[in-house]
């Protein structure tokens, strides 16, 4: 039996959850066993910069932060379910990685 692991990463948790719910509904409609969606740890990238351009003025800083949300679902894969998953319209903010074992 083949198992497909689908990992999503997105800058918006709403987009990632919307795609996961579509994948889960496809799996339920085709009676395929699905485990997940499992939320993976959120990667936080932070950058601190100084507001003053040349070091003069007050010592004030700007703090920028980007969060990368990740989700995973595991499915018993067959050709029919993988074709339907490939037809899902995915926004540009979501990246999908499918591994089959």
C-alpha positions, 0 to 999 in steps of 0.5 A: 500500500502506498502512502502519500504525505502532503506538506503545505507551507504558507505565509497565511494560516487561513490559506493553508487551512483552506487547502487542507480542508479541501484535501480532507473533503476529497479523501472523505468523499473517496473513502480514503483513510486520512490522518491529519491535518497535523500542524507542524511548528511555525517558523518565525523569521525576525529582522531588527533594523535601525530607523536612523540611516547613519547612526545619528538621532535616537536609538529606535529600532523597527522589528519585522517578523515573517511567519511560515505556517506548515501543515501535513496530512497523510493519505493512503494514496491511489491514482484517483485521489492524487489526480483530484488533489492535483486539480485543486486551485492553489494560491501563490502564497501556498507551497505544496510538497507531495511525497509518496512512499 
